[in-house]
Amino acid sequence: MSLHVEDRDGVAVVRLAHGKVNALDLDLLRAITTTFEELDRGDATAVVFTGSGPAFSAGVDLWRILDGGAAYAREFLPALDAAFLAVFGIGKPTVAAINGHAIAGGAILAAACDQRVMSGGTIGVTELLVGVPFPTTALDILGYAWGQAAAQRAVLTGATLRPQEALAAGHIDQVGTASAAVARARTLAEIPADTFRLTKQQLHAGIPGPVEPRVAELWLTAVEDGRIGRYMSRTVKRS
């Protein structure tokens, strides 16, 4: 199983459990999308989204992108978009319990939740350091959750912040454990469900913006011209 769902007295705790750092590949993205769509239709009053081990999610599995080449990347990018939107668009309260590193796509998944509680690791968006553009959906979610000015700084610097730094920057709402995240979810669930759902839809109006076709083109270029491979060789030892 790439993720697990646990019922805590009406709050669904969704835990990523996919390899060492919950890197995002097609299987995990599809599981996230399916799970959040099912939870939206189900009986849970709220959702807590967390990871396992040292990471919430270390973001896109770039080794898998390199192995799969352009054909895999063409299939991967729409699945990445769908997973972001499934988390962002669920009509129930969502709280990210960031247990460890939330990097790049992992940070976007956390930002897609209504609130964020962080206990360890670092959070940041490193796409430009890799040499790939952000999907439009990811930038829209980041700007909505972190504020446009903070999102712009995070995007252009690629900085990764520890919990207290992330709190000061406005990337998270609280430094605390998964229990604190569950408590926040329960508080949000006290709002009448129909009112919460409508208000969330109103707040999200216009997000995401139109998909930019150039994003996919540049991802394919990054696969083919070696920039992803060079980044991985500099920064990550392949297991």
Secondary structure, DSSP 8 states (H G I E B T S, - for coil): --EEEEEETTEEEEEE-STTTT-B-HHHHHHHHHHHHHHHHSS-SEEEEE-BTTEEE--B-HHHHHHHHHHHHHHHHHHHHHHHHHHHH-SS-EEEEE-SEEETHHHHHHHTSSEEEE-SS-EE--HHHHT----HHHHHHHHHHH-HHHHHHHHHH---B-HHHHHHHTS-SEE--HHHHHHHHHHHHTS-HHHHHHHHHHHTTT-S----HHHHHHHHHHHHSSHHHHHHHHH----
